[in-house]
Amino acid sequence: MALSFVVEHMEDDDQATKSVPPWVLLEYKHMTTLAGSGNTVRFTHLSLSSCAALQALWVSNKDDATQSNSGASVKTTTSGILGVMKQENVSLSSVCLLDPKAELPLTPEDGDGRFKWFLFGGILGDDPPRDRTSELRVLGFPTRHLGTVQMTTDTAVGVTKAVVVDKTPLNEIPYIDYPTIRFNVQESVEMPFRYIKTTHGEPVLPDGMRDLLKADLDKGFDIEE
């Protein structure tokens, strides 16, 4: 059964570009790869300029739908989650909010038809967490959690797909917590999140993220000098 992974965008636009910041673009694009072929990733509550920036990442298929290289369909909209649900005739009970404060963990059985959409707050990297998921929690969605350690939103999408589509229990997914990204002997950055771990023991990062982290690190050195 095809599923939708819905990201309610909650990040402010970049002040310079008036659009999605570069690191957000990388993580959002990564989500479409992690979601896998046959599924859909929906980005909601975007500004018009952010909609355009995201659509430019993929070759247009038709109307507001695009196709990523991985085969996952992509949809972008300025409407919020409730408006999109009304347009698509999706009930509240069929949308699962991934919420760190949920009582129940996500299980493979949650992908067996009880939920059609899996909803994430598009908050990529609050450290410490500010619980902005509370803005979605009050709407009354059924909720599930992905464990006690904070993940980036693209990691949360990948973990959710692994559980509900690939039927891998949460505790059997390989993780790496708070990894250190090393650029050379002297330069490194510690990431304060949980990631999926590759077979080589490295965190699964979006393409281009290492370069962006290195550029930000170099900017910090320039300021100090």
C-alpha positions in Angstrom: 0.0 0.0 0.0 1.4 3.4 -1.0 1.8 5.8 1.9 2.2 9.5 2.3 4.9 11.1 4.5 3.7 14.6 5.2 6.0 17.4 6.5 4.3 20.4 7.9 6.9 23.1 7.3 7.7 25.1 10.5 11.0 26.7 9.6 11.3 30.4 8.9 12.5 31.3 5.4 16.0 32.4 4.9 16.2 36.2 5.4 18.5 36.7 2.4 16.8 34.5 -0.2 13.2 34.7 1.3 13.1 30.9 0.7 14.0 27.6 2.3 17.5 27.7 3.8 20.1 25.6 1.9 20.4 23.0 4.7 16.6 22.6 4.8 16.6 22.0 1.0 19.2 19.2 1.5 17.2 17.5 4.2 13.9 17.8 2.4 15.4 16.4 -0.8 16.9 13.5 1.3 13.4 12.7 2.6 12.2 11.8 -0.9 15.0 9.3 -1.3 14.4 7.8 2.2 10.6 7.5 1.6 11.2 5.1 -1.3 9.6 4.3 -4.6 5.8 4.2 -4.8 5.2 6.5 -1.8 4.6 10.2 -1.7 6.3 13.0 0.3 4.1 16.1 0.9 5.5 19.4 2.0 2.8 21.6 3.5 2.5 25.1 5.0 5.2 26.5 2.7 5.6 30.1 1.5 5.2 30.7 -2.2 8.9 31.2 -2.6 9.7 28.0 -0.7 7.3 26.1 -2.8 9.1 27.3 -5.9 12.5 26.4 -4.5 11.4 22.8 -3.6 9.7 22.3 -7.0 12.9 23.3 -8.7 14.7 20.3 -7.1 12.7 17.8 -9.1 11.7 17.6 -12.8 8.0 18.5 -13.1 5.7 15.7 -13.6 2.3 17.4 -13.7 0.6 20.2 -11.8 2.0 20.3 -8.3 3.3 16.8 -8.4 6.9 15.9 -9.2 9.0 12.8 -9.3 12.2 12.4 -7.4 15.1 10.3 -8.8 14.2 7.6 -6.2 10.7 7.3 -7.6 8.9 8.9 -4.6 6.2 11.4 -5.7 6.6 14.9 -4.3 3.9 17.4 -3.6 4.3 21.0 -2.3 1.6 23.4 -1.1 1.1 26.6 0.8 -1.9 25.0 2.6 -1.5 23.7 6.1 -2.1 20.1 7.0 -5.8 20.4 7.8 -6.5 22.2 4.5 -4.7 19.5 2.6 -6.6 16.7 4.5 -9.9 18.4 3.6 -8.9 18.7 -0.1 -7.8 15.0 -0.2 -10.8 13.8 2.0 -8.4 12.2 4.6 -9.8 11.7 8.1 -8.0 12.7 11.3 -7.9 9.1 12.5 -6.0 8.0 9.4 -3.1 10.4 10.0 -0.4 9.4 12.4 1.6 12.2 14.0 5.2 11.3 14.9 5.5 12.8 18.3 8.4 12.4 20.8 5.8 12.7 23.6 3.5 9.9 22.3 2.8 7.0 24.7 3.1 4.3 22.0 6.1 3.5 19.8 5.7 3.1 16.0 5.4 -0.6 15.0 5.3 -2.5 11.7 1.6 -3.1 12.3 1.0 0.7 12.0 1.7 0.3 8.2 -1.0 -2.3 7.7 -3.8 0.1 6.8 -4.8 1.9 10.0 -2.9 5.0 8.8 -2.6 6.4 5.3 -0.4 9.4 6.2 2.5 9.9 8.6 2.9 13.5 9.7 6.1 15.2 10.8 6.8 18.7 12.1 9.3 20.2 9.7 11.6 21.4 12.4 15.1 20.4 11.4 17.6 20.7 14.1 16.3 22.5 17.3 19.0 21.9 19.9 17.7 21.7 22.6 14.3 20.7 21.3 11.6 23.4 21.6 8.6 21.0 21.3 7.1 22.8 18.4 5.3 19.5 17.6 2.9 20.7 20.2 1.4 22.9 17.5 0.3 19.7 15.7 -0.4 17.7 18.8 -3.3 19.9 19.9 -5.1 19.1 16.6 -5.9 15.6 17.9 -4.0 13.2 15.6 -3.2 9.7 16.8 0.4 9.7 17.8 3.4 7.4 17.8 7.0 8.0 18.9 10.4 6.8 17.4 12.3 6.4 20.7 13.8 8.8 23.2 16.7 10.3 21.2 16.0 13.3 19.0 16.4 12.7 15.3 16.6 15.1 12.3 13.3 15.1 10.4 14.8 13.4 7.4 16.0 10.6 9.7 12.6 10.3 11.2 11.1 9.9 7.8 13.6 7.2 7.0 13.0 5.4 10.2 9.3 5.5 9.8 9.5 4.1 6.3 11.8 1.3 7.6 9.2 0.4 10.2 5.9 0.7 8.4 7.0 -0.3 4.9 10.0 -2.5 5.4 8.5 -4.0 8.6 11.7 -3.5 10.6 11.0 -3.0 14.3 12.4 0.3 15.8 14.9 -1.6 18.0 16.4 -3.5 15.0 17.3 -0.4 13.0 21.0 0.4 13.2 21.5 3.9 14.7 24.4 6.2 15.5 23.9 8.9 18.2 25.6 12.2 18.2 28.2 11.4 15.5 31.3 13.5 14.9 31.7 14.6 11.3 35.5 14.9 10.7 36.8 16.9 7.8 40.5 16.6 8.6 42.8 16.1 11.7 41.9 19.5 13.1 38.3 20.1 12.0 35.2 18.3 13.0 31.6 18.9 14.0 29.5 16.9 16.5 25.9 16.4 15.4 23.5 16.4 18.4 21.0 14.0 16.9 20.4 10.3 16.2 20.9 9.0 12.6 20.5 5.8 10.7 23.9 4.1 10.6 25.4 2.7 7.3 27.2 -0.6 7.1 30.4 1.3 7.4 29.4 2.8 10.7 28.7 6.3 9.3 25.6 8.4 9.7 23.2 8.5 6.7 23.4 12.2 5.8 21.8 14.1 2.9 24.0 14.5 -0.2 25.9 17.8 0.1 25.5 18.1 3.9 29.1 17.5 4.7 30.1 20.3 2.3 27.6 22.6 3.8 28.8 21.8 7.3 32.4 22.4 6.3 31.5 25.8 4.7 29.6 26.9 7.8 32.6 25.8 9.9 35.0 27.8 7.7 32.7 30.9 8.0 33.0 30.6 11.8 36.8 30.6 11.5 36.6 33.7 9.2 34.5 35.5 11.8 37.0 34.6 14.6 39.9 35.8 12.6 
